[in-house]
Amino acid sequence: MHRHLGSSRGLAEIVGTLMLVVIVVAAATAFSFFVASYQKQLQAQETLQHEKSLERLRVIGLQPAISRAPPTLSELTVELASLDVNSIVVTGLLVNGQAVVVYNVSNSAGVPLATGCLNGNPFVAANASCALSIPGDSQVFLQLDVNPQNVWPNDHGRYAFLPNTTVSFNQSSVLAFKFLTSLGNEFAQSFVPPVAIAAVTFVDSNPILDGSNSYQPETATSNVTLDFWEWKVTASATANDTGSFYGQEVELRQPLTSKVTYTVLLTVTNTESLAGSAEIIYALD
């Protein structure tokens, strides 16, 4: 009887030891899997951060379409450059804080590229994914219809923004673009109109319209310069135009008349077709 109890106790100790070994091995295996998974997760995060740091997207050009009288922007075409060897996926675009939901896009050869946006009914496009894949080291052109008159169904829903969105653009608007990418980057670029400064000076008693102090504020697109000066002179006494003149400095074709007040309007346009205006009231004693 005592021998049987001893045998049972010994067997229980062996089974207990084996179970402990199994538990230790299982725990070690689980810990090994946890460490491997954690290392893989860290590696994935490091890879993502590395790819994110290498991602470069830049707006390098602006080509607005301008309707005259009064000058308004009807379309905006922006040229995007991918400075990354990998494709860049643009998941969102905002212009002056408003989300763009409809746009056309083409490559540098003018070939349309497919996007998640629908260039049709904006009520459909508003719920669509506007992801755009830009090939690495390439340039594409995005065309946005920013004329609020071109809304569904009048113009097949090409209006860039959500229906009933009030966004007003004109030739003197600051245009702030922000692109959001699938890697979590944000790339911003603003286009700023010039600052017009008008003056009337005299050379040998001849009146000179002087816009030489006008300037272009510094922007990221450093190649933008002043391109066009337009003057409009109105005699307030008759409300008749004295005339329109063009140039940085212009000698008036006819002298200013004493005792008459003149409104001198200068509009300066830069190479991106954005404009700034200045008005002065001038009178000869």
C-alpha positions in Angstrom: 0.0 0.0 0.0 2.8 2.5 0.9 4.7 1.5 -2.3 1.6 2.4 -4.4 1.3 5.8 -2.9 5.0 6.5 -3.5 4.6 5.6 -7.1 1.6 7.8 -7.6 3.5 10.7 -5.9 6.4 10.2 -8.2 4.3 10.1 -11.3 2.5 13.3 -10.2 5.8 15.1 -9.8 6.9 14.0 -13.3 3.6 15.1 -14.8 3.8 18.4 -13.0 7.4 18.9 -14.2 6.4 18.2 -17.8 3.4 20.6 -17.6 5.7 23.3 -16.2 8.1 22.7 -19.1 5.2 22.9 -21.6 4.1 26.1 -20.0 7.6 27.6 -20.0 8.1 26.6 -23.7 4.6 28.0 -24.6 5.4 31.2 -22.8 8.8 31.5 -24.5 7.2 30.8 -27.9 4.5 33.4 -27.3 7.0 35.9 -26.2 9.2 35.2 -29.2 6.1 35.7 -31.5 5.3 39.0 -29.6 8.9 40.2 -30.0 8.9 39.3 -33.7 5.5 41.0 -34.3 6.6 44.1 -32.4 9.9 44.3 -34.3 7.9 43.9 -37.6 5.6 46.7 -36.5 8.5 48.9 -35.6 10.1 48.2 -38.9 6.9 49.0 -40.8 6.6 52.3 -38.9 10.2 53.2 -39.6 9.6 52.3 -43.3 6.5 54.5 -43.4 8.3 57.4 -41.7 11.2 57.1 -44.1 8.8 57.0 -47.1 6.9 60.0 -45.6 10.1 62.0 -45.2 11.1 61.3 -48.8 7.7 62.3 -50.2 7.9 65.7 -52.1 5.1 67.4 -54.0 5.1 70.9 -55.3 2.9 73.2 -57.2 5.2 74.8 -59.7 2.8 76.7 -61.9 -0.6 78.4 -62.1 -2.6 79.0 -65.3 -5.8 80.8 -64.5 -8.5 81.4 -67.1 -9.9 84.9 -66.6 -13.2 86.3 -67.6 -13.2 90.0 -68.2 -15.7 92.8 -67.1 -15.4 92.3 -64.3 -12.3 90.2 -64.1 -13.1 86.8 -62.5 -11.4 83.5 -62.4 -13.5 80.9 -64.2 -10.9 78.0 -64.2 -7.7 77.3 -62.4 -5.0 75.0 -63.9 -2.2 74.1 -61.5 1.0 72.2 -62.5 2.1 69.6 -59.9 5.5 68.1 -59.8 6.3 64.9 -57.9 9.8 65.0 -56.6 9.6 61.4 -55.3 10.8 58.3 -57.1 7.6 56.5 -55.9 4.1 57.4 -56.8 2.4 59.9 -54.6 -1.3 59.4 -53.8 -3.2 62.6 -53.2 -6.2 61.9 -51.1 -7.4 65.5 -50.6 -7.2 69.0 -52.1 -8.3 72.3 -50.5 -8.3 75.7 -52.1 -8.7 78.6 -49.7 -9.9 76.1 -47.1 -12.6 74.6 -49.3 -12.4 70.9 -50.3 -12.2 70.2 -54.0 -14.5 67.3 -55.1 -14.4 67.5 -58.9 -11.4 68.1 -61.2 -9.8 67.1 -64.4 -6.2 65.9 -64.5 -3.8 65.1 -67.3 -0.1 64.3 -67.6 2.5 66.6 -69.3 1.6 65.1 -72.7 -2.1 66.1 -72.2 -3.3 62.6 -71.7 -6.2 62.4 -69.1 -5.5 60.4 -66.0 -8.1 58.5 -64.1 -9.0 59.6 -60.6 -11.5 58.6 -58.0 -13.5 61.8 -58.7 -16.4 61.8 -61.1 -16.5 64.6 -63.6 -20.2 64.5 -63.8 -23.0 64.9 -61.2 -21.3 66.7 -58.2 -23.8 65.1 -55.8 -22.2 61.8 -56.7 -18.7 63.2 -56.8 -19.2 64.7 -53.3 -19.3 61.1 -51.9 -16.5 59.8 -54.1 -12.9 59.2 -53.2 -10.8 61.9 -54.9 -7.6 59.9 -54.7 -5.1 60.8 -57.4 -2.0 58.8 -58.0 0.9 60.8 -59.4 3.7 58.8 -60.9 7.1 59.3 -59.5 9.3 62.0 -61.0 6.6 63.4 -63.2 4.3 66.4 -63.7 0.6 66.6 -64.0 -2.0 69.3 -64.6 -5.1 69.7 -62.5 -7.9 71.8 -63.9 -10.6 73.2 -61.5 -13.7 74.9 -62.6 -14.2 77.7 -60.0 -17.0 79.6 -61.6 -20.0 79.2 -59.3 -22.3 79.6 -62.3 -21.1 76.3 -63.7 -23.0 74.0 -61.4 -25.2 71.0 -62.0 -27.1 70.7 -64.3 -26.0 73.8 -66.2 -22.5 72.7 -66.9 -22.6 69.0 -66.1 -21.4 69.5 -62.6 -17.8 70.6 -63.3 -17.8 73.0 -60.4 -14.9 72.1 -58.2 -16.5 72.4 -54.9 -19.5 70.9 -53.1 -22.9 72.0 -54.3 -24.1 75.3 -52.7 -20.6 76.1 -51.5 -19.9 79.8 -51.7 -16.4 80.4 -52.8 -15.6 83.7 -54.5 -12.5 84.1 -56.7 -11.3 87.1 -58.7 -8.0 88.2 -60.3 -6.9 89.7 -57.0 -7.5 86.7 -54.8 -4.8 85.0 -52.8 -5.0 81.3 -53.9 -3.9 78.9 -51.1 -3.6 75.3 -52.2 -3.2 72.4 -49.7 -2.6 68.8 -50.9 -3.1 65.8 -48.5 -1.4 62.5 -49.3 -2.0 58.9 -48.2 1.2 59.0 -46.2 -0.1 61.8 -44.0 1.8 64.6 -45.5 0.5 68.1 -46.3 1.9 70.2 -49.0 0.9 73.8 -49.2 1.4 76.5 -51.8 0.0 80.0 -52.1 -0.2 82.3 -55.1 -0.2 86.0 -54.2 -1.3 88.9 -56.4 1.1 91.9 -56.9 0.9 95.1 -54.9 0.1 98.1 -57.1 1.5 101.5 -56.1 0.4 104.5 -58.2 1.8 108.0 -58.4 1.6 111.0 -60.6 4.9 112.8 -61.2 6.0 115.5 -63.6 8.9 115.8 -66.0 9.3 119.2 -67.6 5.7 120.0 -66.6 4.5 116.8 -68.4 2.4 114.5 -66.2 3.8 111.0 -65.8 1.9 108.0 -64.5 4.4 106.2 -62.3 3.9 102.6 -61.3 7.6 101.7 -60.8 7.2 101.2 -57.0 4.7 98.3 -57.5 6.1 95.0 -56.5 5.4 91.3 -56.3 5.4 89.9 -52.7 7.7 87.0 -52.1 6.2 83.6 -52.8 7.5 80.0 -53.1 7.4 80.4 -56.9 10.3 82.7 -57.0 10.2 83.1 -60.8 6.9 85.2 -60.7 7.4 88.8 -61.8 5.3 91.8 -62.7 4.2 91.6 -66.3 1.6 94.3 -67.2 0.7 97.8 -66.1 -2.7 99.2 -67.1 -3.8 102.7 -66.2 -7.3 104.2 -66.4 -7.8 107.9 -65.9 -11.2 109.4 -65.3 -12.1 113.1 -65.0 -14.6 113.3 -62.1 -16.1 116.5 -63.3 -17.5 114.9 -66.5 -17.2 111.2 -65.4 -15.6 110.7 -68.8 -12.5 108.6 -69.3 -9.5 110.6 -70.1 -8.1 107.3 -71.4 -6.5 104.0 -70.8 -2.7 103.7 -70.9 -0.2 100.8 -70.6 3.3 100.7 -69.2 5.2 101.0 -66.0 5.7 104.7 -66.6 3.4 106.6 -69.0 3.4 110.2 -70.2 -0.1 111.4 -70.6 -1.1 112.2 -74.1 -2.9 115.3 -72.9 -2.2 117.4 -69.9 -4.3 117.4 -66.8 -6.6 120.3 -66.5 -6.5 122.6 -63.4 -9.5 122.7 -61.1 -10.5 119.2 -62.3 -10.2 116.1 -60.0 -9.0 112.9 -61.7 -9.3 109.3 -60.6 -6.2 107.4 -61.5 -6.6 103.6 -61.4 -3.5 101.3 -61.8 -3.9 97.6 -62.3 -0.7 95.5 -62.2 -0.7 91.9 -63.4 2.0 89.3 -62.7 3.2 86.4 -64.8 0.7 84.1 -63.1 -2.2 86.4 -64.3 -3.0 87.6 -60.8 -3.6 91.3 -60.4 -3.5 94.1 -57.8 -5.0 97.6 -58.1 -4.4 101.0 -56.6 -6.4 104.1 -57.0 -5.4 107.7 -56.3 -7.4 111.0 -56.6 -5.4 113.7 -58.2 -6.1 117.4 -58.8 -4.2 120.4 -60.1 -4.6 123.7 -58.3 
